[in-house]
Amino acid sequence: MTQFSTEQAARHLLLQARGRVTPARLGVLSILLDADVALSHQEIEHTALQQGCAFDRVTLYRALDWLVEQRVAHKIAGADRTWRYNAQAGTPHQHAHFHCKHCEQVFCLENLQPALLFSLPPGYQVEQVELNLQGCCPSCAGKV
């Protein structure tokens, strides 16, 4: 996405979440929307600095927490015990994550086939499903 369309998309998602469009929320969500992989707090902070947006750590954490609470983003616990964040542009978090053991990146995998099917005993209600796969991503596969 271009910066202009990414910022517009981020602004639209923030308004849909009925939240204030603060510079931190807008900047962080724009970074997440532009990312091809889930990003750590440090990677988001670094990208923000490169783009000329300087947020202190507390503001960044608060923005990320709010985005997750509003389901505009989701967070993923990496195998290295680092939280990574990804934009969730209005879609429910019902997909798998792939952690590359070589480059340490985490990718969201949508529409895996066959789809995960299961039935729960009566009375149970699913709110979230997490499926974490580990291995080698396509970029690293050629290097191994």
DSSP file with accessible surface (Angstrom, degrees, kcal/mol):
  #  RESIDUE AA STRUCTURE BP1 BP2  ACC     N-H-->O    O-->H-N    N-H-->O    O-->H-N    TCO  KAPPA ALPHA  PHI   PSI    X-CA   Y-CA   Z-CA
    1    1 A M              0   0  143      0, 0.0     2,-0.1     0, 0.0    33,-0.0   0.000 360.0 360.0 360.0 147.6    0.0    0.0    0.0
    2    2 A T     >  -     0   0   93      1,-0.1     4,-2.8     4,-0.0     5,-0.2  -0.420 360.0-108.6 -78.1 162.5    1.1    3.5   -0.6
    3    3 A Q  H  > S+     0   0   90      1,-0.2     4,-2.5     2,-0.2     5,-0.2   0.905 118.2  50.3 -58.4 -43.5    1.5    5.8    2.5
    4    4 A F  H  > S+     0   0  149      1,-0.2     4,-2.2     2,-0.2    -1,-0.2   0.961 115.0  40.5 -63.5 -49.2   -1.5    7.8    1.5
    5    5 A S  H  > S+     0   0   41      2,-0.2     4,-2.4     1,-0.2    -1,-0.2   0.856 114.5  53.8 -70.4 -32.2   -3.9    4.8    1.0
    6    6 A T  H  X S+     0   0    0     -4,-2.8     4,-2.6     2,-0.2    -1,-0.2   0.931 109.7  47.4 -65.2 -44.2   -2.4    3.1    4.1
    7    7 A E  H  X S+     0   0   73     -4,-2.5     4,-2.7    -5,-0.2    -2,-0.2   0.905 112.0  50.4 -65.0 -39.0   -3.1    6.1    6.2
    8    8 A Q  H  X S+     0   0  109     -4,-2.2     4,-2.5    -5,-0.2    -1,-0.2   0.923 111.5  47.9 -63.3 -43.9   -6.6    6.4    4.8
    9    9 A A  H  X S+     0   0   31     -4,-2.4     4,-2.4     2,-0.2    -2,-0.2   0.915 112.6  49.0 -63.5 -41.8   -7.3    2.7    5.6
   10   10 A A  H  X S+     0   0    0     -4,-2.6     4,-2.4     2,-0.2    -2,-0.2   0.934 111.3  49.3 -63.7 -44.9   -5.9    3.1    9.1
   11   11 A R  H  X S+     0   0  103     -4,-2.7     4,-2.5     1,-0.2    -2,-0.2   0.925 110.8  50.8 -60.6 -43.0   -8.0    6.2    9.7
   12   12 A H  H  X S+     0   0  112     -4,-2.5     4,-2.3     1,-0.2    -1,-0.2   0.924 110.7  48.1 -61.5 -45.0  -11.1    4.3    8.4
   13   13 A L  H  X S+     0   0   18     -4,-2.4     4,-1.6     2,-0.2    -1,-0.2   0.892 111.4  50.5 -64.2 -39.7  -10.5    1.4   10.7
   14   14 A L  H  <>S+     0   0    0     -4,-2.4     5,-1.9     2,-0.2    -2,-0.2   0.914 110.9  48.4 -65.3 -41.1  -10.0    3.6   13.8
   15   15 A L  H ><5S+     0   0  100     -4,-2.5     3,-1.4     1,-0.2    -2,-0.2   0.892 109.1  53.5 -66.8 -37.5  -13.2    5.5   13.0
   16   16 A Q  H 3<5S+     0   0  115     -4,-2.3    -1,-0.2     1,-0.3    -2,-0.2   0.846 104.9  54.9 -63.1 -33.8  -15.0    2.1   12.7
   17   17 A A  T 3<5S-     0   0   20     -4,-1.6    -1,-0.3    -5,-0.2    -2,-0.2   0.476 112.4-125.8 -78.1  -1.8  -13.7    1.2   16.1
   18   18 A R  T < 5 +     0   0  225     -3,-1.4     2,-0.3     1,-0.2    -3,-0.2   0.848  65.3 131.9  60.7  36.6  -15.3    4.4   17.4
   19   19 A G      < -     0   0   17     -5,-1.9    -1,-0.2     1,-0.1     2,-0.2  -0.739  66.0 -87.8-113.2 166.1  -12.0    5.5   18.9
   20   20 A R        -     0   0  179     -2,-0.3     2,-1.3    -3,-0.1     5,-0.1  -0.491  36.0-127.7 -68.4 140.9  -10.1    8.7   18.8
   21   21 A V        +     0   0   43     -2,-0.2    -1,-0.1     4,-0.1   -10,-0.0  -0.731  40.4 176.0 -91.5  87.7   -7.8    9.0   15.9
   22   22 A T     >  -     0   0   23     -2,-1.3     4,-2.8     1,-0.1     5,-0.3  -0.588  43.2-113.5 -89.9 157.9   -4.6    9.9   17.7
   23   23 A P  H  > S+     0   0  106      0, 0.0     4,-2.7     0, 0.0     5,-0.2   0.895 117.3  50.4 -57.1 -38.5   -1.2   10.3   15.9
   24   24 A A  H  > S+     0   0    9      2,-0.2     4,-2.9     1,-0.2     5,-0.3   0.943 112.6  44.2 -67.1 -48.3    0.1    7.2   17.8
   25   25 A R  H  > S+     0   0   42      2,-0.2     4,-2.5     1,-0.2     5,-0.3   0.927 116.8  46.9 -61.8 -44.2   -2.8    5.0   16.9
   26   26 A L  H  X S+     0   0   17     -4,-2.8     4,-2.2     2,-0.2    -2,-0.2   0.934 115.4  45.4 -64.5 -45.0   -2.8    6.2   13.3
   27   27 A G  H  X S+     0   0   11     -4,-2.7     4,-2.1    -5,-0.3    -2,-0.2   0.934 115.5  45.5 -64.9 -46.4    0.9    5.8   12.9
   28   28 A V  H  X S+     0   0    0     -4,-2.9     4,-2.4    -5,-0.2    -2,-0.2   0.936 114.2  47.8 -65.4 -45.7    1.1    2.3   14.5
   29   29 A L  H  X S+     0   0    0     -4,-2.5     4,-2.7    -5,-0.3    -1,-0.2   0.904 110.2  53.0 -64.8 -37.0   -1.9    1.0   12.6
   30   30 A S  H  X S+     0   0    4     -4,-2.2     4,-1.8    -5,-0.3    -1,-0.2   0.919 109.3  49.4 -61.8 -42.3   -0.4    2.3    9.3
   31   31 A I  H  X S+     0   0    4     -4,-2.1     4,-1.1     1,-0.2    -2,-0.2   0.930 112.3  47.7 -62.1 -44.6    2.8    0.5   10.1
   32   32 A L  H  < S+     0   0    1     -4,-2.4    55,-0.5     1,-0.2     3,-0.4   0.897 110.1  51.9 -65.7 -39.1    1.0   -2.7   10.8
   33   33 A L  H  < S+     0   0   36     -4,-2.7    -1,-0.2     1,-0.2    -2,-0.2   0.854 111.2  48.1 -65.6 -33.2   -1.1   -2.4    7.7
   34   34 A D  H  < S+     0   0   52     -4,-1.8    -1,-0.2    -5,-0.2    -2,-0.2   0.689  92.9  99.0 -78.4 -20.1    2.0   -2.0    5.5
   35   35 A A     <  -     0   0   25     -4,-1.1    52,-0.1    -3,-0.4     4,-0.1  -0.458  57.1-159.0 -77.2 141.3    3.8   -4.9    7.1
   36   36 A D  S    S+     0   0  153     -2,-0.2     2,-0.3     2,-0.1    72,-0.3   0.585  81.9  34.8 -86.3 -16.2    4.0   -8.3    5.3
   37   37 A V  S    S-     0   0   14     70,-0.1    70,-0.2    48,-0.1     2,-0.2  -0.872  99.9 -84.7-132.0 164.8    4.8  -10.0    8.6
   38   38 A A  B     -A  106   0A   1     68,-2.9    68,-0.6    -2,-0.3     2,-0.4  -0.524  49.6-143.3 -70.6 140.6    3.9   -9.6   12.3
   39   39 A L  E     -D   85   0B  19     46,-2.7    46,-3.2    -2,-0.2     2,-0.1  -0.861   1.8-130.8-114.4 143.2    6.1   -7.0   14.0
   40   40 A S  E  >  -D   84   0B  11     -2,-0.4     4,-2.5    44,-0.3     5,-0.2  -0.359  35.2-103.3 -78.7 166.4    7.6   -6.8   17.5
   41   41 A H  H  > S+     0   0   14     42,-0.6     4,-2.8     1,-0.2     5,-0.2   0.919 124.6  50.8 -54.6 -45.1    7.3   -3.7   19.6
   42   42 A Q  H  > S+     0   0  139      1,-0.2     4,-2.6     2,-0.2    -1,-0.2   0.898 109.4  49.4 -63.9 -40.6   10.9   -2.9   18.8
   43   43 A E  H  > S+     0   0   71      2,-0.2     4,-2.5     1,-0.2    -1,-0.2   0.894 112.1  48.5 -67.2 -37.4   10.4   -3.3   15.0
   44   44 A I  H  X S+     0   0    0     -4,-2.5     4,-2.8     2,-0.2    -2,-0.2   0.936 112.1  49.1 -65.7 -44.8    7.3   -1.0   15.2
   45   45 A E  H  X S+     0   0   36     -4,-2.8     4,-2.2    -5,-0.2    -2,-0.2   0.921 112.2  48.3 -60.5 -43.9    9.3    1.5   17.1
   46   46 A H  H  X S+     0   0  106     -4,-2.6     4,-2.2     2,-0.2    -1,-0.2   0.925 112.5  48.0 -63.4 -45.2   12.2    1.4   14.6
   47   47 A T  H  X S+     0   0   34     -4,-2.5     4,-1.6     1,-0.2    -2,-0.2   0.908 110.0  52.8 -63.3 -41.2    9.9    1.7   11.6
   48   48 A A  H  <>S+     0   0    1     -4,-2.8     5,-3.2     1,-0.2    -1,-0.2   0.922 109.1  49.4 -60.5 -43.8    8.1    4.7   13.3
   49   49 A L  H ><5S+     0   0  103     -4,-2.2     3,-1.4     1,-0.2    -1,-0.2   0.902 108.5  52.9 -62.7 -40.7   11.5    6.4   13.8
   50   50 A Q  H 3<5S+     0   0  139     -4,-2.2    -1,-0.2     1,-0.3    -2,-0.2   0.819 109.6  49.7 -63.1 -30.9   12.4    5.8   10.2
   51   51 A Q  T 3<5S-     0   0   82     -4,-1.6    -1,-0.3     2,-0.2    -2,-0.2   0.356 122.7-106.3 -89.4   3.3    9.1    7.4    9.1
   52   52 A G  T < 5S+     0   0   69     -3,-1.4     2,-0.7     1,-0.2    -3,-0.2   0.655  81.7 126.4  83.1  14.6    9.8   10.4   11.4
   53   53 A C      < -     0   0   43     -5,-3.2     2,-0.7    -6,-0.2    -1,-0.2  -0.915  40.0-168.2-107.6 109.5    7.2    9.4   14.0
   54   54 A A        +     0   0   82     -2,-0.7     2,-0.4    -3,-0.1    -9,-0.0  -0.873  11.0 172.1-103.4 109.7    8.7    9.4   17.4
   55   55 A F        -     0   0   34     -2,-0.7    -6,-0.1   -10,-0.2    -7,-0.0  -0.947  31.9-122.6-111.2 138.0    6.5    7.7   20.0
   56   56 A D     >  -     0   0   95     -2,-0.4     4,-2.4     1,-0.1     5,-0.2  -0.356  33.2-105.1 -72.7 162.2    7.8    7.0   23.5
   57   57 A R  H  > S+     0   0  133      1,-0.2     4,-2.7     2,-0.2     5,-0.2   0.875 118.8  52.0 -58.1 -40.9    7.6    3.4   24.6
   58   58 A V  H  > S+     0   0   77      2,-0.2     4,-2.7     1,-0.2    -1,-0.2   0.937 110.5  48.0 -64.6 -44.7    4.6    3.8   26.9
   59   59 A T  H  > S+     0   0   47      2,-0.2     4,-2.6     1,-0.2    -2,-0.2   0.919 112.4  50.2 -61.2 -41.8    2.5    5.6   24.2
   60   60 A L  H  X S+     0   0    0     -4,-2.4     4,-2.6     2,-0.2    -2,-0.2   0.938 111.3  47.4 -63.3 -46.1    3.5    2.8   21.8
   61   61 A Y  H  X S+     0   0  105     -4,-2.7     4,-2.9     1,-0.2    -2,-0.2   0.918 112.8  49.6 -61.3 -42.2    2.4    0.1   24.2
   62   62 A R  H  X S+     0   0  178     -4,-2.7     4,-2.5     2,-0.2    -1,-0.2   0.909 110.9  49.2 -64.6 -41.9   -0.9    1.9   24.9
   63   63 A A  H  X S+     0   0    5     -4,-2.6     4,-2.6    -5,-0.2    -2,-0.2   0.938 113.2  46.8 -62.8 -44.9   -1.6    2.3   21.2
   64   64 A L  H  X S+     0   0    0     -4,-2.6     4,-2.3     2,-0.2    -2,-0.2   0.931 112.3  49.8 -63.4 -44.8   -0.9   -1.4   20.6
   65   65 A D  H  X S+     0   0   67     -4,-2.9     4,-2.8     1,-0.2    -1,-0.2   0.920 112.3  48.0 -59.8 -43.5   -3.0   -2.5   23.6
   66   66 A W  H  X S+     0   0   34     -4,-2.5     4,-2.3     2,-0.2    -1,-0.2   0.926 110.3  51.2 -64.3 -43.8   -5.9   -0.3   22.4
   67   67 A L  H  <>S+     0   0    0     -4,-2.6     5,-2.7     1,-0.2     6,-1.5   0.901 113.1  46.1 -60.6 -39.5   -5.7   -1.6   18.9
   68   68 A V  H ><5S+     0   0   37     -4,-2.3     3,-1.5     4,-0.2    -2,-0.2   0.931 111.0  51.7 -68.7 -45.0   -5.8   -5.2   20.2
   69   69 A E  H 3<5S+     0   0  137     -4,-2.8    -2,-0.2     1,-0.3    -1,-0.2   0.866 111.8  47.2 -58.8 -36.8   -8.7   -4.5   22.5
   70   70 A Q  T 3<5S-     0   0   76     -4,-2.3    -1,-0.3    -5,-0.2    -2,-0.2   0.412 113.2-121.3 -84.9  -0.8  -10.7   -3.0   19.7
   71   71 A R  T < 5S+     0   0  184     -3,-1.5    19,-0.4     2,-0.2    -3,-0.2   0.808  81.9 119.5  62.7  32.2   -9.8   -6.0   17.5
   72   72 A V  S   <S+     0   0    8     -5,-2.7    16,-3.3    -6,-0.2    17,-0.3   0.621  84.6  14.7 -93.2 -19.7   -8.2   -3.7   14.9
   73   73 A A  E    S-E   87   0B   2     -6,-1.5     2,-0.3    14,-0.3    14,-0.2  -0.921  72.0-148.2-142.9 163.8   -4.9   -5.7   15.5
   74   74 A H  E     -E   86   0B   8     12,-2.5    12,-2.1    -2,-0.3     2,-0.4  -0.947  10.6-134.7-134.1 158.9   -4.0   -8.9   17.1
   75   75 A K  E     -E   85   0B  68     -2,-0.3     2,-0.4    10,-0.2    10,-0.2  -0.913  12.8-159.9-117.3 147.9   -0.9  -10.0   19.0
   76   76 A I  E     -E   84   0B   3      8,-3.1     8,-2.5    -2,-0.4     2,-0.7  -0.979  17.7-131.6-127.1 130.3    0.9  -13.3   18.6
   77   77 A A  E     -E   83   0B  48     -2,-0.4     6,-0.2     6,-0.2     2,-0.1  -0.746  30.2-145.6 -82.7 117.2    3.3  -14.9   21.1
   78   78 A G    >   -     0   0   11      4,-2.2     3,-2.1    -2,-0.7    27,-0.0  -0.356  24.8-108.4 -78.9 164.6    6.4  -15.9   19.2
   79   79 A A  T 3  S+     0   0   56      1,-0.3    -1,-0.1     2,-0.1    -2,-0.0   0.769 122.6  59.0 -63.0 -22.7    8.5  -19.0   19.9
   80   80 A D  T 3  S-     0   0   65      2,-0.2    -1,-0.3    24,-0.1     3,-0.1   0.261 120.9-110.8 -89.0  11.0   11.1  -16.5   21.2
   81   81 A R  S <  S+     0   0  235     -3,-2.1     2,-0.5     1,-0.2    -2,-0.1   0.705  77.1 132.0  66.9  23.4    8.6  -15.2   23.8
   82   82 A T        -     0   0   54    -42,-0.0    -4,-2.2   -41,-0.0     2,-0.3  -0.897  58.2-125.1-104.1 132.4    8.3  -11.9   22.0
   83   83 A W  E     - E   0  77B 122     -2,-0.5   -42,-0.6    -6,-0.2     2,-0.4  -0.576  27.5-167.8 -73.8 137.0    4.9  -10.4   21.3
   84   84 A R  E     -DE  40  76B  12     -8,-2.5    -8,-3.1    -2,-0.3     2,-0.3  -0.948   5.9-147.5-124.7 149.6    4.3   -9.6   17.6
   85   85 A Y  E     +DE  39  75B   7    -46,-3.2   -46,-2.7    -2,-0.4     2,-0.3  -0.889  14.2 179.9-122.9 146.5    1.5   -7.5   16.2
   86   86 A N  E     - E   0  74B  22    -12,-2.1   -12,-2.5    -2,-0.3   -53,-0.1  -0.994  34.1-105.3-143.0 144.6   -0.4   -7.6   13.0
   87   87 A A  E     - E   0  73B  19    -55,-0.5   -14,-0.3    -2,-0.3   -15,-0.1  -0.344  22.6-163.0 -66.3 150.5   -3.3   -5.5   11.6
   88   88 A Q    >   -     0   0   14    -16,-3.3     3,-1.9    -2,-0.0     2,-0.2  -0.014   8.9-158.3-126.7  25.0   -6.6   -7.3   11.6
   89   89 A A  T 3  S-     0   0   55    -17,-0.3   -17,-0.1     1,-0.3   -16,-0.1   0.364  70.2 -54.6  -4.6  53.8   -8.6   -5.1    9.2
   90   90 A G  T 3  S+     0   0   62    -19,-0.4    -1,-0.3    -2,-0.2   -18,-0.1   0.433 107.2 121.2  82.5  -3.4  -12.0   -6.1   10.5
   91   91 A T    <   -     0   0   71     -3,-1.9    -1,-0.2   -19,-0.1     2,-0.0  -0.745  68.3-108.0 -95.5 142.5  -11.5   -9.9   10.0
   92   92 A P        -     0   0   93      0, 0.0     2,-2.0     0, 0.0    -1,-0.1  -0.335  32.0-109.5 -66.3 151.5  -11.8  -12.2   13.0
   93   93 A H  S    S+     0   0   17      1,-0.1    36,-0.8   -20,-0.1     2,-0.1  -0.532  73.1 127.7 -82.9  74.8   -8.6  -13.7   14.3
   94   94 A Q        +     0   0   92     -2,-2.0     2,-0.3    34,-0.1    -1,-0.1  -0.552  43.5  95.4-127.8  63.0   -9.3  -17.3   13.2
   95   95 A H        -     0   0   15     34,-0.4    36,-0.6    -2,-0.1     2,-0.2  -0.929  69.9 -99.1-145.3 171.0   -6.1  -18.2   11.2
   96   96 A A  E     -Bc 109 131A   5     13,-1.5    13,-3.3    -2,-0.3     2,-0.4  -0.535  24.5-141.3 -93.1 159.5   -2.8  -19.9   11.7
   97   97 A H  E     -Bc 108 132A   2     34,-2.8    36,-3.5    11,-0.2     2,-0.5  -0.961   7.2-153.5-119.2 140.1    0.6  -18.3   12.3
   98   98 A F  E     -Bc 107 133A  40      9,-2.9     9,-2.8    -2,-0.4     2,-0.6  -0.964   5.5-161.8-116.2 121.0    3.8  -19.6   10.8
   99   99 A H  E     -Bc 106 134A  15     34,-3.3    36,-2.0    -2,-0.5     2,-0.6  -0.908  12.4-143.6-104.2 116.3    7.1  -18.9   12.6
  100  100 A C  E  >  - c   0 135A   0      5,-2.6     4,-1.5    -2,-0.6    36,-0.2  -0.701   3.6-156.5 -79.5 122.1   10.2  -19.2   10.5
  101  101 A K  T  4 S+     0   0  123     34,-3.2    -1,-0.1    -2,-0.6    35,-0.1   0.622  88.9  49.7 -75.4 -10.4   12.9  -20.7   12.7
  102  102 A H  T  4 S+     0   0  108     33,-0.5    -1,-0.2     3,-0.1    34,-0.1   0.910 124.9  20.2 -94.3 -51.4   15.6  -19.2   10.5
  103  103 A C  T  4 S-     0   0   51      2,-0.1    -2,-0.2    34,-0.0     3,-0.1   0.534  94.6-131.7 -97.9  -5.4   14.7  -15.6   10.0
  104  104 A E     <  +     0   0   78     -4,-1.5     2,-0.2     1,-0.2    -3,-0.1   0.576  56.4 143.3  68.2  10.8   12.4  -15.4   13.2
  105  105 A Q        -     0   0   76     -5,-0.1    -5,-2.6   -27,-0.0     2,-0.5  -0.535  42.7-142.5 -80.9 152.8    9.6  -13.7   11.2
  106  106 A V  E     -AB  38  99A   3    -68,-0.6   -68,-2.9    -7,-0.2     2,-0.4  -0.970  16.3-167.1-117.8 126.5    6.0  -14.6   12.0
  107  107 A F  E     - B   0  98A  45     -9,-2.8    -9,-2.9    -2,-0.5     2,-0.5  -0.894  19.1-130.4-113.4 140.9    3.5  -14.8    9.1
  108  108 A C  E     - B   0  97A  30     -2,-0.4     2,-0.6   -72,-0.3   -11,-0.2  -0.774  21.3-155.4 -86.8 131.0   -0.3  -14.9    9.3
  109  109 A L  E     - B   0  96A  52    -13,-3.3   -13,-1.5    -2,-0.5     3,-0.4  -0.932   9.9-164.5-111.9 112.7   -1.7  -17.7    7.1
  110  110 A E        +     0   0   98     -2,-0.6   -15,-0.1     1,-0.2   -13,-0.0  -0.643  63.2   9.9 -93.4 151.4   -5.2  -17.2    6.0
  111  111 A N  S    S-     0   0  143     -2,-0.3    -1,-0.2     1,-0.2     2,-0.1   0.861  74.0-173.3  54.0  47.1   -7.5  -19.8    4.5
  112  112 A L        -     0   0   71     -3,-0.4    -1,-0.2     2,-0.1     4,-0.1  -0.483  25.8-107.1 -67.4 142.5   -5.5  -22.9    5.2
  113  113 A Q  S    S+     0   0  154     -2,-0.1     2,-0.1     1,-0.1     3,-0.0  -0.967 101.6  37.5-120.2 136.3   -6.9  -26.1    3.7
  114  114 A P  S    S-     0   0  121      0, 0.0    -1,-0.1     0, 0.0    -2,-0.1   0.562  98.0-130.8 -74.5 150.6   -8.2  -28.3    5.0
  115  115 A A        -     0   0   57     -2,-0.1     2,-0.6     1,-0.1    -2,-0.1  -0.313  28.2 -96.7 -65.7 150.1   -9.9  -25.9    7.4
  116  116 A L        -     0   0  106     -4,-0.1     2,-0.4    -3,-0.0    -1,-0.1  -0.592  50.3-179.2 -71.9 116.0   -9.7  -26.7   11.1
  117  117 A L        +     0   0  153     -2,-0.6     2,-0.3    -3,-0.1    -1,-0.0  -0.972  12.4 143.0-121.1 134.4  -12.9  -28.5   12.0
  118  118 A F        -     0   0  109     -2,-0.4     2,-0.4     2,-0.0    -2,-0.0  -0.982  36.1-134.0-159.0 161.1  -13.8  -29.8   15.4
  119  119 A S        -     0   0  113     -2,-0.3    -2,-0.0     0, 0.0     0, 0.0  -0.984  18.6-147.9-123.9 138.4  -16.8  -30.1   17.6
  120  120 A L        -     0   0   76     -2,-0.4     3,-0.1     4,-0.1     6,-0.0  -0.707  29.1 -95.8 -99.3 155.0  -16.8  -29.2   21.3
  121  121 A P    >   -     0   0   73      0, 0.0     3,-1.7     0, 0.0    -1,-0.1  -0.252  62.9 -73.5 -61.6 156.7  -18.8  -30.8   24.1
  122  122 A P  T 3  S+     0   0  132      0, 0.0     3,-0.1     0, 0.0     0, 0.0  -0.192 119.0  29.1 -54.2 140.0  -22.1  -29.1   24.9
  123  123 A G  T 3  S+     0   0   81      1,-0.3     2,-0.3    -3,-0.1     0, 0.0   0.162  89.7 114.5  96.9 -18.3  -21.8  -25.8   26.7
  124  124 A Y    <   -     0   0  160     -3,-1.7     2,-0.4     2,-0.0    -1,-0.3  -0.683  44.7-166.8 -87.2 141.3  -18.4  -24.8   25.4
  125  125 A Q        -     0   0  170     -2,-0.3     2,-0.3    -3,-0.1     0, 0.0  -0.992  15.6-135.6-129.9 124.2  -18.1  -21.7   23.1
  126  126 A V        +     0   0   68     -2,-0.4     3,-0.1     1,-0.2    -6,-0.0  -0.610  28.1 167.2 -79.4 131.3  -15.1  -20.9   21.1
  127  127 A E        +     0   0  167      1,-0.4     2,-0.3    -2,-0.3    -1,-0.2   0.641  69.2   6.6-109.9 -30.4  -13.9  -17.3   21.2
  128  128 A Q        -     0   0  104    -36,-0.1     2,-0.4     2,-0.0    -1,-0.4  -0.987  57.6-155.8-155.7 143.3  -10.5  -17.6   19.6
  129  129 A V        -     0   0   30    -36,-0.8     2,-0.5    -2,-0.3   -34,-0.4  -0.981   9.6-166.6-121.6 133.3   -8.4  -20.3   17.9
  130  130 A E        +     0   0  106     -2,-0.4     2,-0.4   -36,-0.1   -34,-0.1  -0.987   9.3 174.7-122.3 125.1   -4.6  -20.3   17.8
  131  131 A L  E     -c   96   0A  69    -36,-0.6   -34,-2.8    -2,-0.5     2,-0.5  -0.987   9.6-169.6-128.2 116.8   -2.7  -22.5   15.5
  132  132 A N  E     -c   97   0A  80     -2,-0.4     2,-0.3   -36,-0.2   -34,-0.2  -0.951   1.8-172.2-114.2 122.3    1.1  -22.0   15.4
  133  133 A L  E     -c   98   0A  63    -36,-3.5   -34,-3.3    -2,-0.5     2,-0.4  -0.860   5.0-160.9-109.6 147.1    3.2  -23.7   12.8
  134  134 A Q  E     +c   99   0A 108     -2,-0.3     2,-0.3   -36,-0.2   -34,-0.2  -0.959  37.6  85.1-129.3 146.1    7.0  -23.6   12.8
  135  135 A G  E    S-c  100   0A  22    -36,-2.0   -34,-3.2    -2,-0.4   -33,-0.5  -0.933  76.0 -32.3 168.0-137.6    9.5  -24.3   10.0
  136  136 A C        -     0   0   46     -2,-0.3   -36,-0.1   -36,-0.2    -2,-0.0  -0.961  49.4-137.7-123.3 125.4   11.2  -22.5    7.2
  137  137 A C     >  -     0   0    2     -2,-0.5     4,-2.1     1,-0.1     3,-0.5  -0.293  33.3-101.4 -75.6 165.4    9.6  -19.7    5.2
  138  138 A P  H  > S+     0   0  123      0, 0.0     4,-0.9     0, 0.0    -1,-0.1   0.865 121.6  54.0 -57.3 -36.3    9.9  -19.6    1.3
  139  139 A S  H  4 S+     0   0   90      1,-0.2     4,-0.2     2,-0.2     3,-0.2   0.871 115.1  39.1 -66.2 -36.7   12.6  -16.9    1.5
  140  140 A C  H >> S+     0   0    9     -3,-0.5     3,-1.3     1,-0.2     4,-0.8   0.727  98.6  77.3 -85.9 -21.8   14.7  -19.0    3.8
  141  141 A A  H >< S+     0   0   56     -4,-2.1     3,-0.7     1,-0.3    -1,-0.2   0.869  93.6  51.1 -58.1 -38.8   14.1  -22.3    2.2
  142  142 A G  T 3< S+     0   0   76     -4,-0.9    -1,-0.3     1,-0.2    -2,-0.1   0.678 107.9  54.0 -73.0 -15.7   16.5  -21.5   -0.7
  143  143 A K  T <4        0   0  169     -3,-1.3    -1,-0.2    -4,-0.2    -2,-0.2   0.588 360.0 360.0 -92.4 -15.1   19.2  -20.6    1.8
  144  144 A V    <<        0   0  121     -4,-0.8    -8,-0.0    -3,-0.7   -42,-0.0  -0.599 360.0 360.0 -89.4 360.0   19.1  -23.9    3.8
